[in-house]
Protein backbone atom coordinates (compact mmCIF):
# COMPACT_ATOMS: atom_id res chain seq x y z
CA UNK A 1 0.00 0.00 0.00
CA UNK A 2 2.83 2.40 0.78
CA UNK A 3 4.31 1.83 -2.68
CA UNK A 4 0.94 2.60 -4.29
CA UNK A 5 0.59 5.79 -2.21
CA UNK A 6 4.05 7.01 -3.17
CA UNK A 7 3.30 6.24 -6.82
CA UNK A 8 0.09 8.34 -6.77
CA UNK A 9 1.87 11.22 -5.02
CA UNK A 10 4.60 11.17 -7.66
CA UNK A 11 2.03 11.29 -10.45
CA UNK A 12 0.26 14.40 -9.00
CA UNK A 13 3.61 16.12 -8.46
CA UNK A 14 4.53 15.61 -12.14
CA UNK A 15 1.13 16.94 -13.17
CA UNK A 16 1.61 20.06 -11.03
CA UNK A 17 5.06 20.64 -12.49
CA UNK A 18 3.61 20.30 -16.00
CA UNK A 19 0.90 22.93 -15.44
CA UNK A 20 3.34 25.23 -13.68
CA UNK A 21 5.88 25.04 -16.55
CA UNK A 22 3.49 25.21 -19.51
CA UNK A 23 0.43 27.18 -18.29
CA UNK A 24 0.84 29.20 -15.08
CA UNK A 25 4.35 30.51 -15.70
CA UNK A 26 3.69 31.61 -19.37
CA UNK A 27 0.39 33.32 -18.42
CA UNK A 28 2.06 35.15 -15.56
CA UNK A 29 4.84 36.38 -17.84
CA UNK A 30 2.22 37.52 -20.43
CA UNK A 31 0.29 39.50 -17.83
CA UNK A 32 3.47 41.18 -16.61
CA UNK A 33 4.36 42.17 -20.20
CA UNK A 34 0.81 43.54 -20.81
CA UNK A 35 0.98 45.57 -17.62
CA UNK A 36 4.29 46.99 -18.67
CA UNK A 37 2.97 47.86 -22.10
CA UNK A 38 -0.13 49.47 -20.50
CA UNK A 39 2.06 51.75 -18.43
CA UNK A 40 3.87 52.88 -21.58
CA UNK A 41 0.54 53.44 -23.44
CA UNK A 42 -0.94 55.28 -20.46
CA UNK A 43 1.93 57.67 -20.43
CA UNK A 44 1.51 58.20 -24.21
CA UNK A 45 -2.29 58.72 -23.81
CA UNK A 46 -1.73 61.31 -21.11
CA UNK A 47 0.55 63.19 -23.44
CA UNK A 48 -1.84 62.95 -26.41
CA UNK A 49 -5.08 63.71 -24.45
CA UNK A 50 -3.56 66.86 -23.09
CA UNK A 51 -3.42 68.36 -26.57
CA UNK A 52 -6.31 70.67 -27.85
CA UNK A 53 -6.42 68.98 -31.24
CA UNK A 54 -7.08 65.60 -29.59
CA UNK A 55 -9.97 67.01 -27.56
CA UNK A 56 -11.46 68.60 -30.70
CA UNK A 57 -11.32 65.32 -32.64
CA UNK A 58 -12.90 63.41 -29.74
CA UNK A 59 -15.71 66.02 -29.48
CA UNK A 60 -16.47 65.74 -33.19
CA UNK A 61 -16.63 61.96 -32.97
CA UNK A 62 -19.00 62.12 -29.98
CA UNK A 63 -21.18 64.71 -31.74
CA UNK A 64 -21.35 62.59 -34.89
CA UNK A 65 -22.38 59.51 -32.91
CA UNK A 66 -25.00 61.57 -31.07
CA UNK A 67 -26.41 62.88 -34.38
CA UNK A 68 -26.71 59.34 -35.71
CA UNK A 69 -28.62 58.23 -32.60
CA UNK A 70 -30.98 61.23 -32.67
CA UNK A 71 -31.56 60.88 -36.41
CA UNK A 72 -32.52 57.25 -35.93
CA UNK A 73 -34.92 58.21 -33.14
CA UNK A 74 -36.46 61.03 -35.24
CA UNK A 75 -36.96 58.65 -38.15
CA UNK A 76 -38.91 56.42 -35.82
CA UNK A 77 -41.09 59.41 -34.87
CA UNK A 78 -41.54 60.52 -38.50
CA UNK A 79 -42.62 57.05 -39.50
CA UNK A 80 -45.48 57.36 -37.03
CA UNK A 81 -46.78 60.74 -38.31
CA UNK A 82 -50.41 60.97 -39.43
CA UNK A 83 -52.55 63.68 -41.07
CA UNK A 84 -56.31 63.83 -41.73
CA UNK A 85 -57.69 65.05 -45.05
CA UNK A 86 -61.25 66.20 -44.39
CA UNK A 87 -64.31 66.13 -46.68
CA UNK A 88 -62.85 64.32 -49.67
CA UNK A 89 -65.49 63.68 -52.37
CA UNK A 90 -66.69 60.16 -53.08
CA UNK A 91 -67.23 58.95 -56.65
CA UNK A 92 -69.53 56.03 -57.38
CA UNK A 93 -69.19 53.95 -60.52
CA UNK A 94 -72.55 52.61 -61.77
CA UNK A 95 -75.00 52.91 -64.65
CA UNK A 96 -76.55 56.30 -63.95
CA UNK A 97 -79.09 55.90 -66.75
CA UNK A 98 -80.68 52.85 -65.13
CA UNK A 99 -80.19 53.24 -61.37
CA UNK A 100 -80.35 55.67 -58.48
CA UNK A 101 -78.06 55.19 -55.45
CA UNK A 102 -78.93 56.43 -51.95
CA UNK A 103 -77.01 56.16 -48.70
CA UNK A 104 -73.60 56.91 -50.20
CA UNK A 105 -71.81 59.73 -48.35
CA UNK A 106 -70.84 62.73 -50.46
CA UNK A 107 -67.52 63.08 -48.61
CA UNK A 108 -65.27 61.08 -46.28
CA UNK A 109 -62.22 61.82 -44.10
CA UNK A 110 -58.88 60.22 -45.04
CA UNK A 111 -56.13 59.60 -42.48
CA UNK A 112 -52.69 59.32 -44.13
CA UNK A 113 -50.00 57.49 -42.13
CA UNK A 114 -46.28 57.58 -42.94
CA UNK A 115 -43.29 59.87 -43.09
CA UNK A 116 -44.02 63.57 -43.11
CA UNK A 117 -42.27 64.18 -46.40
CA UNK A 118 -44.19 61.37 -48.05
CA UNK A 119 -47.48 62.80 -46.82
CA UNK A 120 -46.47 66.21 -48.17
CA UNK A 121 -45.74 64.68 -51.56
CA UNK A 122 -49.00 62.77 -51.49
CA UNK A 123 -50.97 65.98 -50.94
CA UNK A 124 -49.23 67.60 -53.91
CA UNK A 125 -49.63 64.58 -56.20
CA UNK A 126 -52.94 64.13 -58.07
CA UNK A 127 -54.87 61.01 -57.08
CA UNK A 128 -58.00 59.29 -58.28
CA UNK A 129 -59.61 60.06 -54.92
CA UNK A 130 -62.16 57.96 -53.06
CA UNK A 131 -64.37 55.71 -55.14
CA UNK A 132 -66.71 52.78 -54.88
CA UNK A 133 -67.52 50.37 -57.71
CA UNK A 134 -71.21 49.46 -57.81
CA UNK A 135 -71.08 47.89 -61.24
CA UNK A 136 -73.10 44.69 -61.43
CA UNK A 137 -75.13 45.33 -58.24
CA UNK A 138 -78.89 44.95 -58.57
CA UNK A 139 -81.64 47.02 -56.88
CA UNK A 140 -81.65 46.50 -53.13
CA UNK A 141 -79.44 47.10 -50.09
CA UNK A 142 -75.69 46.44 -50.35
CA UNK A 143 -72.75 46.86 -47.98
CA UNK A 144 -69.84 48.24 -50.00
CA UNK A 145 -66.23 49.18 -49.29
CA UNK A 146 -64.78 52.56 -50.22
CA UNK A 147 -61.32 52.69 -51.77
CA UNK A 148 -58.69 55.42 -51.89
CA UNK A 149 -56.21 55.43 -54.77
CA UNK A 150 -52.85 57.09 -54.01
CA UNK A 151 -49.82 56.87 -56.26
CA UNK A 152 -47.34 56.84 -53.35
CA UNK A 153 -47.21 53.26 -52.08
CA UNK A 154 -45.09 54.22 -49.03
CA UNK A 155 -48.17 55.53 -47.20
CA UNK A 156 -50.94 53.77 -45.34
CA UNK A 157 -54.43 55.24 -45.13
CA UNK A 158 -57.71 54.84 -43.28
CA UNK A 159 -61.14 56.02 -44.45
CA UNK A 160 -63.90 57.28 -42.18
CA UNK A 161 -66.26 55.70 -43.02
CA UNK A 162 -64.62 52.86 -44.90
CA UNK A 163 -67.79 50.77 -45.40
CA UNK A 164 -71.34 51.97 -46.01
CA UNK A 165 -74.71 50.45 -46.79
CA UNK A 166 -76.27 51.81 -49.97
CA UNK A 167 -79.69 51.30 -51.51
CA UNK A 168 -79.99 50.95 -55.27
CA UNK A 169 -83.28 51.82 -57.01
CA UNK A 170 -84.37 51.53 -60.58
CA UNK A 171 -84.53 54.98 -62.17
CA UNK A 172 -87.92 55.99 -63.58
CA UNK A 173 -89.00 59.20 -65.30
CA UNK A 174 -92.20 61.26 -65.48
CA UNK A 175 -93.38 64.49 -67.14
CA UNK A 176 -94.30 67.38 -64.83
CA UNK A 177 -95.78 70.82 -65.47
CA UNK A 178 -93.31 73.67 -65.02
CA UNK A 179 -94.20 76.90 -63.20
CA UNK A 180 -92.03 79.71 -61.88
CA UNK A 181 -91.26 81.77 -58.78
CA UNK A 182 -89.71 85.25 -58.73
CA UNK A 183 -86.93 85.66 -56.16
CA UNK A 184 -85.67 88.93 -54.65
CA UNK A 185 -88.40 90.97 -56.32
CA UNK A 186 -87.88 93.64 -53.65
CA UNK A 187 -84.44 94.32 -55.13
CA UNK A 188 -86.11 95.56 -58.34
CA UNK A 189 -86.53 99.31 -58.71
CA UNK A 190 -89.71 100.15 -56.81
CA UNK A 191 -91.15 101.90 -59.87
CA UNK A 192 -90.74 98.75 -61.97
CA UNK A 193 -92.95 95.69 -61.97
CA UNK A 194 -92.58 92.24 -63.57
CA UNK A 195 -95.90 91.94 -65.34
CA UNK A 196 -95.30 88.70 -67.23
CA UNK A 197 -92.88 85.77 -67.39
CA UNK A 198 -93.02 83.38 -70.35
CA UNK A 199 -90.86 80.24 -69.94
CA UNK A 200 -89.51 78.58 -73.09
CA UNK A 201 -91.16 75.26 -72.17
CA UNK A 202 -94.29 74.21 -70.28
CA UNK A 203 -93.15 70.86 -68.87
CA UNK A 204 -89.98 68.98 -67.88
CA UNK A 205 -88.90 65.40 -67.15
CA UNK A 206 -88.09 64.36 -63.59
CA UNK A 207 -86.04 61.21 -62.95
CA UNK A 208 -85.37 59.23 -59.81
CA UNK A 209 -86.65 56.48 -57.56
CA UNK A 210 -90.39 55.95 -57.84
CA UNK A 211 -91.03 56.84 -54.20
CA UNK A 212 -89.24 60.17 -54.72
CA UNK A 213 -91.24 61.02 -57.83
CA UNK A 214 -94.44 60.32 -55.89
CA UNK A 215 -93.44 63.12 -53.49
CA UNK A 216 -92.94 65.75 -56.21
CA UNK A 217 -95.72 68.32 -55.81
CA UNK A 218 -94.33 70.98 -58.14
CA UNK A 219 -91.36 71.85 -60.32
CA UNK A 220 -90.48 75.54 -60.52
CA UNK A 221 -88.07 77.76 -62.40
CA UNK A 222 -86.48 80.15 -59.90
CA UNK A 223 -86.20 83.52 -61.64
CA UNK A 224 -83.83 85.64 -59.53
CA UNK A 225 -84.25 89.36 -60.14
CA UNK A 226 -80.63 89.86 -59.07
CA UNK A 227 -79.56 87.90 -62.16
CA UNK A 228 -81.30 90.32 -64.53
CA UNK A 229 -78.66 92.78 -65.80
CA UNK A 230 -79.75 96.44 -65.67
CA UNK A 231 -83.51 95.80 -65.42
CA UNK A 232 -85.71 98.45 -66.99
CA UNK A 233 -89.14 98.71 -68.57
CA UNK A 234 -89.40 96.48 -71.61
CA UNK A 235 -88.79 92.85 -72.59
CA UNK A 236 -85.66 90.93 -71.66
CA UNK A 237 -84.57 87.29 -72.11
CA UNK A 238 -83.09 85.58 -69.06
CA UNK A 239 -81.11 82.38 -69.63
CA UNK A 240 -79.91 79.52 -67.40
CA UNK A 241 -82.76 79.74 -64.90
CA UNK A 242 -82.34 76.81 -62.44
CA UNK A 243 -85.16 74.32 -61.81
CA UNK A 244 -86.13 72.90 -58.42
CA UNK A 245 -88.62 70.18 -57.38
CA UNK A 246 -90.67 70.62 -54.18
CA UNK A 247 -92.83 68.33 -52.06
CA UNK A 248 -96.14 69.31 -50.46
CA UNK A 249 -94.32 70.92 -47.51
CA UNK A 250 -92.17 73.10 -49.75
CA UNK A 251 -89.00 71.07 -49.15
CA UNK A 252 -86.56 70.60 -52.01
CA UNK A 253 -86.40 67.04 -53.36
CA UNK A 254 -83.22 65.40 -54.64
CA UNK A 255 -84.37 64.31 -58.09
CA UNK A 256 -82.90 64.74 -61.55
CA UNK A 257 -84.63 67.33 -63.73
CA UNK A 258 -84.22 67.38 -67.51
CA UNK A 259 -83.34 69.97 -68.65
CA UNK A 260 -81.51 71.46 -65.66
CA UNK A 261 -82.16 75.07 -66.71
CA UNK A 262 -84.57 77.03 -68.91
CA UNK A 263 -84.83 80.46 -70.49
CA UNK A 264 -87.65 82.95 -70.05
CA UNK A 265 -88.94 86.11 -71.69
CA UNK A 266 -89.54 88.65 -68.92
CA UNK A 267 -91.78 91.69 -69.42
CA UNK A 268 -91.02 94.60 -67.08
CA UNK A 269 -93.47 97.48 -66.88
CA UNK A 270 -93.88 100.66 -64.87
CA UNK A 271 -97.65 101.15 -64.34
CA UNK A 272 -98.54 104.41 -62.57
CA UNK A 273 -101.54 106.57 -61.77
CA UNK A 274 -102.20 109.92 -60.12
CA UNK A 275 -104.88 109.73 -57.43
CA UNK A 276 -106.25 112.16 -54.80
CA UNK A 277 -105.19 112.00 -51.15
CA UNK A 278 -108.08 111.69 -48.70
CA UNK A 279 -107.50 112.48 -45.02
CA UNK A 280 -109.62 110.36 -42.65
CA UNK A 281 -109.84 111.54 -39.00
CA UNK A 282 -110.28 108.72 -36.46
CA UNK A 283 -111.50 109.01 -32.89
CA UNK A 284 -113.80 111.56 -31.23
CA UNK A 285 -112.77 115.16 -30.66
CA UNK A 286 -113.07 116.83 -27.30
CA UNK A 287 -116.69 117.58 -26.28
CA UNK A 288 -118.15 120.52 -28.18
CA UNK A 289 -115.30 120.64 -30.69
CA UNK A 290 -115.22 119.93 -34.43
CA UNK A 291 -112.80 120.12 -37.31
CA UNK A 292 -113.12 123.36 -39.22
CA UNK A 293 -110.54 122.57 -41.87
CA UNK A 294 -107.70 120.19 -42.80
CA UNK A 295 -104.96 121.71 -44.93
CA UNK A 296 -102.57 119.21 -46.56
CA UNK A 297 -99.13 119.70 -48.10
CA UNK A 298 -100.18 117.51 -51.05
CA UNK A 299 -103.60 116.84 -52.50
CA UNK A 300 -102.60 114.26 -55.15
CA UNK A 301 -100.01 111.52 -55.38
CA UNK A 302 -98.65 109.20 -58.08
CA UNK A 303 -98.67 105.49 -57.25
CA UNK A 304 -96.65 102.69 -58.91
CA UNK A 305 -97.25 98.94 -58.79
CA UNK A 306 -98.96 96.06 -60.52
CA UNK A 307 -101.46 96.96 -63.21
CA UNK A 308 -104.22 95.25 -61.24
CA UNK A 309 -103.47 97.32 -58.14
CA UNK A 310 -103.23 100.53 -60.17
CA UNK A 311 -106.59 99.88 -61.83
CA UNK A 312 -108.35 99.18 -58.52
CA UNK A 313 -107.11 102.12 -56.46
CA UNK A 314 -109.04 105.40 -56.70
CA UNK A 315 -107.67 107.36 -53.77
CA UNK A 316 -105.05 107.14 -51.03
CA UNK A 317 -106.59 107.28 -47.57
CA UNK A 318 -104.44 108.77 -44.80
CA UNK A 319 -105.68 108.34 -41.24
CA UNK A 320 -104.93 110.78 -38.40
CA UNK A 321 -105.88 110.28 -34.75
CA UNK A 322 -107.92 113.23 -33.43
CA UNK A 323 -109.16 111.55 -30.25
CA UNK A 324 -109.61 114.17 -27.51
CA UNK A 325 -108.24 116.96 -29.73
CA UNK A 326 -109.39 120.43 -28.55
CA UNK A 327 -106.99 122.78 -30.33
CA UNK A 328 -105.24 123.20 -33.64
CA UNK A 329 -102.56 120.62 -34.46
CA UNK A 330 -100.11 119.83 -37.26
CA UNK A 331 -99.49 116.19 -38.20
CA UNK A 332 -96.40 114.86 -40.00
CA UNK A 333 -97.53 111.57 -41.55
CA UNK A 334 -95.48 108.81 -43.20
CA UNK A 335 -97.53 107.48 -46.09
CA UNK A 336 -98.20 103.75 -46.25
CA UNK A 337 -98.24 101.85 -49.54
CA UNK A 338 -101.52 99.99 -50.21
CA UNK A 339 -101.42 96.33 -51.21
CA UNK A 340 -99.95 95.85 -54.67
CA UNK A 341 -98.42 99.36 -54.70
CA UNK A 342 -94.60 99.35 -54.80
CA UNK A 343 -93.80 103.07 -54.82
CA UNK A 344 -95.34 106.46 -54.00
CA UNK A 345 -94.22 109.76 -55.50
CA UNK A 346 -94.18 111.24 -51.96
CA UNK A 347 -93.14 109.47 -48.78
CA UNK A 348 -94.57 111.95 -46.25
CA UNK A 349 -97.10 114.73 -45.99
CA UNK A 350 -98.09 117.45 -43.53
CA UNK A 351 -101.69 117.91 -42.33
CA UNK A 352 -102.74 121.02 -40.41
CA UNK A 353 -106.01 120.58 -38.49
CA UNK A 354 -107.96 123.67 -37.43
CA UNK A 355 -110.42 123.17 -34.53
CA UNK A 356 -113.72 125.07 -34.12
CA UNK A 357 -116.75 124.90 -31.84
CA UNK A 358 -119.23 122.22 -32.85
CA UNK A 359 -122.77 122.77 -34.11
CA UNK A 360 -125.32 120.44 -35.68
CA UNK A 361 -127.93 120.31 -38.40
CA UNK A 362 -130.62 117.80 -39.40
CA UNK A 363 -131.18 116.57 -42.94
CA UNK A 364 -134.53 114.86 -43.45
CA UNK A 365 -135.79 112.34 -46.01
CA UNK A 366 -132.43 110.81 -46.82
CA UNK A 367 -133.15 107.67 -48.85
CA UNK A 368 -131.65 104.42 -47.55
CA UNK A 369 -129.66 102.44 -50.11
CA UNK A 370 -128.50 98.84 -49.97
CA UNK A 371 -125.02 97.46 -50.56
CA UNK A 372 -123.44 94.03 -51.04
CA UNK A 373 -126.74 92.26 -51.81
CA UNK A 374 -126.40 89.00 -53.74
CA UNK A 375 -127.13 89.49 -57.45
CA UNK A 376 -129.86 86.81 -57.36
CA UNK A 377 -131.79 88.61 -54.61
CA UNK A 378 -133.82 91.81 -54.25
CA UNK A 379 -134.68 93.92 -51.21
CA UNK A 380 -137.79 95.90 -50.23
CA UNK A 381 -138.45 98.18 -47.23
CA UNK A 382 -141.39 97.09 -45.06
CA UNK A 383 -142.72 100.65 -44.48
CA UNK A 384 -142.21 104.29 -45.48
CA UNK A 385 -140.27 104.84 -42.23
CA UNK A 386 -137.87 102.13 -43.41
CA UNK A 387 -137.24 103.82 -46.76
CA UNK A 388 -136.01 107.21 -45.53
CA UNK A 389 -134.22 108.47 -42.42
CA UNK A 390 -133.23 111.75 -40.80
CA UNK A 391 -129.48 112.33 -40.51
CA UNK A 392 -127.85 114.57 -37.89
CA UNK A 393 -124.65 116.20 -39.11
CA UNK A 394 -122.22 117.68 -36.56
CA UNK A 395 -119.19 119.85 -37.16
CA UNK A 396 -118.10 123.42 -37.60
CA UNK A 397 -120.84 125.83 -38.65
CA UNK A 398 -118.92 126.81 -41.77
CA UNK A 399 -118.54 123.18 -42.93
CA UNK A 400 -122.19 122.34 -42.21
CA UNK A 401 -123.42 125.31 -44.22
CA UNK A 402 -121.46 124.06 -47.21
CA UNK A 403 -123.00 120.58 -47.25
CA UNK A 404 -126.19 119.50 -49.02
CA UNK A 405 -128.46 116.47 -48.74
CA UNK A 406 -126.96 115.05 -51.92
CA UNK A 407 -123.58 114.88 -50.16
CA UNK A 408 -125.00 112.45 -47.56
CA UNK A 409 -125.39 108.69 -48.11
CA UNK A 410 -127.46 106.44 -45.81
CA UNK A 411 -127.15 102.69 -46.48
CA UNK A 412 -127.53 99.18 -45.11
CA UNK A 413 -124.92 96.44 -45.62
CA UNK A 414 -126.71 93.24 -46.74
CA UNK A 415 -123.64 91.04 -47.03
CA UNK A 416 -124.39 87.49 -45.78
CA UNK A 417 -128.14 88.25 -45.61
CA UNK A 418 -130.50 85.75 -47.28
CA UNK A 419 -134.19 85.39 -48.15
CA UNK A 420 -136.51 86.60 -45.39
CA UNK A 421 -137.33 89.62 -43.22
CA UNK A 422 -134.46 91.32 -41.41
CA UNK A 423 -133.77 94.25 -39.14
CA UNK A 424 -130.58 95.92 -40.37
CA UNK A 425 -128.39 98.72 -38.93
CA UNK A 426 -128.34 102.03 -40.82
CA UNK A 427 -124.94 103.53 -41.65
CA UNK A 428 -124.25 107.07 -42.89
CA UNK A 429 -121.31 108.64 -44.71
CA UNK A 430 -120.69 112.04 -46.29
CA UNK A 431 -118.33 113.67 -48.71
CA UNK A 432 -116.86 115.99 -46.08
CA UNK A 433 -114.83 113.87 -43.65
CA UNK A 434 -114.47 116.78 -41.21
CA UNK A 435 -118.10 116.21 -40.25
CA UNK A 436 -119.77 113.37 -38.37
CA UNK A 437 -122.99 111.76 -39.62
CA UNK A 438 -125.59 109.90 -37.53
CA UNK A 439 -128.98 108.49 -38.46
CA UNK A 440 -131.77 109.14 -35.99
CA UNK A 441 -133.25 105.80 -37.02
CA UNK A 442 -130.73 103.17 -35.92
CA UNK A 443 -132.29 100.16 -37.69
CA UNK A 444 -134.84 99.56 -40.45
CA UNK A 445 -136.84 96.48 -41.46
CA UNK A 446 -136.49 94.97 -44.93
CA UNK A 447 -137.68 91.91 -46.85
CA UNK A 448 -135.23 89.99 -49.08
CA UNK A 449 -136.60 87.72 -51.80
CA UNK A 450 -135.40 85.97 -54.92
CA UNK A 451 -135.60 87.82 -58.24
Secondary structure by P-SEA (a helix, b strand, c coil): caaaaaaaaaaaaaaaaaaaaccaaaaaaaaaaaaaaaaaaaaaaaaaaacaaaaaaaaaaaaaaaaaaaaaaaaaaaaabbbbbcbbbbbbbcccccccccccccbbbbbbbccaaaaaaaaacccccbbbbcccccccbbbbbbbbbbccccccccccccbbbbbbbbbbbbbbbbbbbbccccccccccccccccccccbbbbbccaaaaaaccbbbbbbbcccccccccbbbbbcbbbbbbbcccccccccccccccbbbbbbbbbbbbbbbbbbbbcccccccbbbccccccccbbbbbccaaaaaaccbbbbbbbbcccccccccbbbbbbcccccccccccbbbbbbbbbbbbcccccbbbbbccccccbbbbbccccccbbbbbbbccaaaaaaccccccccccccccccccbbbbbbbbbcccccbbbbbcccccccccccc
